[in-house]
Every structure is written in C-alpha cells, then in structure tokens.
Amino acid sequence: MKLNRVLFCSFMIILSSSAITAKLDSNNFEIYNRSFQLGGDRSHENQFFISETEVKTFNPDGSLATKDNYILYLKYIPGNKTENDFYECSRFEIQTNDSINRTIPSLEGWRYRPYLEGSGKDKDNYVFGIDHKKFENLLDGNNKSFPPEKSYLIYNSFIDFHAFCNVIAEEKSGLKGIQDLNKIGDKVIHYASYSKPPVNMGTVIKEGSYFANGEITLELKGLSKVNEKETAIVHYDSGESSLKMIVEQMPGITITTLGRSHYFGDIFIDLETKWAQKIIMAEIVVAQSKLPFPPNEISSIAERHSQILNVSEIEYENKLRIK
C-alpha cells in the first residue's frame, strides 16, 4: 500500500514537471516567433544618460599601467516647430588611477545639436558636427591641462555616445540596420560597415588619422527588462577594425600609431519608446607606435569597457548632487 502511494506521488510529480516544461516550451516558442519593430520614430521627450568608460593600458609584461574612468552626464532635450533637438552636457568627470577626480568646467552646460545626416560628417568634416575646438586646451577645475590622449578620449566619449545611440540603435531610412531585426535570431550587416571616420582633432592629432570599422553585424538576441520597460537585446560586433593616429606632440616630433581594434556589446532598446535604455561595450586595441627617436617602436595593449545608462530625471539629478 505504501509502495503504491509512493509510485502514485512520483507519477504525479512527473506529470506536474511535464506540464511546467510544456508551458515553458510554449512560452519560449511564442517569444521566438514574435515579431518586433525596432525602427520607427522615438518618443519626443527628455532623456537622461550617464555614460561611463573605463580605459586600461598594459605594460609589455601584461601588468596594469593605467586605469582611468571617463564619466559623461548628458541629457537629450527635444526641440519644437522652430528649433531642432539638442543635447546638453551637465558634467564631465575623469577618475584617474591615482584616485584623483577631475572635472571640466568648460563642458558643464554645453549645448549642441549633433549632425546625423548622411555620413555623419558636417561641412567642416567634423564627425556628428561636434566642434573640435571645444576640446582643445581643456583645463580641469584646478586649471591643469590634459595630455593629447586624454583630451581625445574626452572628445571620443561624445562620439561613442552618438555612434551607439544614433547610428547603431536608431533606424536610418533606406539603409540596412536595426529595423531589419524582426525576430529573435535575425542578423543584419549594418550600413556603417567599413566606414572610415576621421579622428584628427585640433593641431595635435593630425589629419590622416582615422578609425576604420570592419563588418558590423547586429543580432536580435532576446528580451529583457530595464527601467521597468520591456527591451529587446541587440548584440553588435565591429568585426576586424583598424586605426591610425598621427600625433605631433611638439613641432617636428611626430608619432604615428597603427593598430587593430575589436569592439562588441549589447544594446537594450525600449520596445515602446525606441530609446536605448542600456548600452554595454567592450573593446581591445593592439597597436604599435613609431617614434622619431630610440627605442623607435613601442607596442601597446589597451582595453575599454563602457556602459551607457538611460536613467530617470530624479536619479540623474541625484547623481549630480552627490558628486
């Protein structure tokens, strides 16, 4: 009698487990066959972003050389019938590996309207129309200047933001992109593949400097929840990318760097508003610099890890106050 009861209970457990599995399989099947619309117009309302990029460089023996954090507080403010949308930088911070926090007063309150048409370069050949002059001769809150490589990374924080939020995560009519991902598992080669934007800036980083993208692929991986919003997870991969930097640190002394880059990550897109709620990125750069003096060549390895968060206005303002 006891044996029969045990067998009966075991049988009911098996039936229950099978029912749960069937229900899960059914739900998964529905998700896999669900159609998504990731393109289209975004909601016309304020957005608040905190972008943080950690940059690490390594010595030839693999030990850590430097580690800096670049933190950008940026808000999107929609325009009206007479004015276009614009962005405003509320603060820019750099946390260096010696634990010193530096801010850049000249960037606080800076408003600009990014140029997002065509190739993204305006009449002055500025990428996204972001004026290089704003990033020349930058000073921190103690009136101390930044070396060229740090000035470039400050500038590049704005470039990266729009590259991810406006180029990869936003539809561009008539070109292959995010709007072509309709079901989980869909892949597309993005229109920005093999693009070669200039990276010269001011008088120090010379013309002829560039970053060349590889074959950029997008894949719709699944669903998640960010900021209590249902989001699509879109994975992106740059393929084999390359770079060239020509830096004139002082008159007559030019350093040319050639390298390879590979960056990839995920974008979490709100299915309702079409705004990215979170973007994560990892990049590794291997390069060699040619010097006009001994040792003549220096090899370098760097890693970058970025996270862009779309936060509420309250959280944004609280973060600014805490700092």
N, C-alpha and C positions, 0 to 999 in steps of 0.2 A: 504493500500500500504506500509506504513512504517512497519507495523507488518510483512508483507511478507518478506521485506528486512531483518528485524531482524532475522526472522526464517531462511532465506537463509544463512546469515552470521554465525549464530550459527551452522547450518548444516555443512558449510564448515570448521569451526573450529574443529568440532568433527571429520570430515574426515581427516583433517591435523594431528590432535593429534593421531588418529588411525594409520595413515601411519608412523608417527615418532615412535610410540610404536612398531609397527610391525618391523620397521627397527632395533630398539634397540634389540628386542627379537631375530631377525635373527642374529645380530652380536654376542649376548651372546651365542646363540645356536652354532655358529661356534667356539667360544672360548672353550666352554665346550667339544666339540667333536674334538678339535685339538689335535694332538699327539705331544709330546715333547720328546727330547733326552737330558737328563740332565747329562748323563755319558759321557765317552769318554775322549780323551786327551785334556788337557788345552793348550791354546796358549803359545808359548815359548817366552815370552817377559817380560821385567821388570814389577813388580807390586809394588805399594807403599801403605802401610797401616798405619793408625793411629787407635790404639786401646785404648779406654778409659773405665775404670771400676770404678764405684762409689761404695764404701763399707760403709754401715751404720751399726752401732751397737746400741742396745737399752737397756735402763735400765729396771729393773723389772716392773716399773710403766708405761712403754711404751714411756717414754721421750727419745729423741735422746741423745746417749752417745758420739759417734764419727762419723765423716764423712770424708773419705779420697778418693782422686781420684788418680788412677794409670794410667799413660799415656805412652804408648809404641809406638815409631816410628820405624817401621820395614819394610824393603824392601826385595823383592824376586829378586834374580839375577840368570837367567838361566845359566846352565853350557854349556859345549861344548862336543866334542867327547872324550876328555880326563879327564874332570872334571864334577862332579855332580853339580846339582843346590845347591845354598846355600842362607841363609838369613843373613841380616846384620842389627843389631840394631843401629840406628842413635842417639837415645836419649831415656832415661827413666826418667820420672818426677813423683814426688809424691806431690800432693797438699793436705796438711793436714787441719784439721778442724780449726786450729788456723791461717789459711791463709798464712802459710809458704810454699814456693815452694822449693823442694829439688830435685837435680839431682844426678845421679850415674855415675861418670866419668869412672869407670871401665867397664861399659857396652857400652859406646859410641864407635862405630866402631867394636864391637864384631861380628865376623862372625862364623856361624856354619852350619852344614848340618844335618837336623833332620833325625832321623831314623824312617822310616814309614812302615817298613816291618812287617808282622805277627801281633803280639800283640802290636807292637809299642815300645817294651822294648828291649834295646840292650843287649850285653853280660854282661854289668855291672848292669843290671836291672834298668837302667835309662829310664824313660818314654820319648819317642821320642829322645832318645840319648842325652838329654840335661844334661850336666855335673853339678852335684850338687855343685861341688867345686867353680864354678863361682859365686854362690850366698851365700857362707859362708863369714862371716866377711865383709859384704858390708859396704862401707862408702859413705856418701854424699859429696857434693862439699866442705863442711866445715870440713871434716874428722870426722863427727859424725856417729856413728853406728846406726843400725836399730834393734829393738827388733825382736825375732824369728818370731812372727806372721806377721810382715810387710815384713821380708825377704822372708817368704814363699809366700806371696801374690805377691811380685815382680816376683819370680820364676814362680808362677802359671799363670801370665799374658802370658807367652810364651806357657805354657801347654794349656791353654784355646784357644789361637790363633790356634794352630795346631789341637786341638780336633775339633774345628768348621770348620776350613778351609780345613783340610786334611782328617779327619775321617768322619765327617758328610756330608760335601759339595763336596766330591770327590768320584768317583767310586773306588771300590776295587773288582777286578775281582773274580767272583765265589761266592761272598757274597752278602747278601741282603742289599740294600742301595738305594742311591738317583737315580740310573739308573733304578730302578723299578717303578718310578713315571712317568707315560706316559701321563696321562690325569688329568685334574683338578678334585679333589675329591679322587684321588688314595691315598692309605695309605700303609705303609710298616713298619714292625718291623725291626729296624736296627740291623746289625750284632754285634754292640758294646753293645747291651743289656746285662745286668747282668755282665758286665766286672768289674774287681776289681783292678784297678791300684794302685800300692803303692804310698804313698805320703810322705814317710820318706825323710828327707833331712839333710845331714851332721850329726853332732854329737848331735844336739839338738832335732830334730824331729826324733824319733827313728823308727827302723824297726818294722813292725807290724802295722804301721799307713797305712790307706787305704781310698779310696773313692769307694763305690760300687754303680754302676749305677743300675737303675731299668729297666723296659721295655721301651726302647727308641723307640718312634714312629715318623715317618715322614709323612707329608701330603702335597700334592701339592694343594695350596690354590687358586692361580690365577696368574695374570700378573701385572707387574708394570714397571716403568721406573726409572732407577738410573744411573746417569752419562751419560744421553742421550742414554742409552742402554736398550734394551728390556730385562727384567729379569723375571724369574719365582720365585714366592714366595713359599718357602718351610717352613712349620711350623714344629718345632721339640718339643718333650716333653720327659723329662727324666723318667717320672714315679716316683715311690717311691724309692728314693735313700737314702743311709746311709753313715756314715763316722765314722772313729776312728782316733784320733790323740793322740800320746803318746809323751809328751814334757818333756824333762829333762832340766829345766831351770838352774839348778845348780846341782853339784854332790850330789846324794842321794835324790833329791827332784823332783819327777816325777808327772806330772799332766796328767790324762787320760780323754779325752773328747769323748763322744759318742753323735751322733746326726742324724737328718734326714734332707734331702735336697730335694728340688723340683726346677728344673730349666727348662725353656722353652723359646721359642722365634721364630724368623723368619730369614731365610737366603734368600737373593736376589741374584740369580745366573744369570749371563750374558749368554743368550742362545747361543751366538756366541763363546765366548772365554772359557766358562765354569768356569770362575773365579768368586768367590763371590764378589759382589760389596758393599754389606752392610750386617752386621750381628747384630742382636739385641738379648739380653738375659736378663732375669730376674730370680733371684734365691732367695729363702728364706731358711734359715738354722735355725733349732731349736736344741739346744744342751745342754748337762749338763756335767760339768767338776767335776771330783773327785779330791779333794786336800788332801795332807797328813797332813793338819793342819786345825783348825777351819776357816771358817764355814763348811769345809769338802765337800760341794757341792755348785756349782754356776750354775744357769741356764742362758742361753743367747739366744738372737734372733738377727740374722743379715740378712741384705738384700744386694744383689749385683745387679747392673744394668750395663750392658756392651753394648758398641757399637763399632764395628769394621768397619771402612770405607776404601774402596779402592779408593784412590784419584790419581789425575794426578801428574806427577813428579814436575810440576811447583807449584801446591798447597802444595805438601809435603815440598819442599824446602822453600817456603814462610813461612809456619808454623814454620819450624825450625829457620828461620831468625828472625821471630817476637819474639820468646822466647829468 
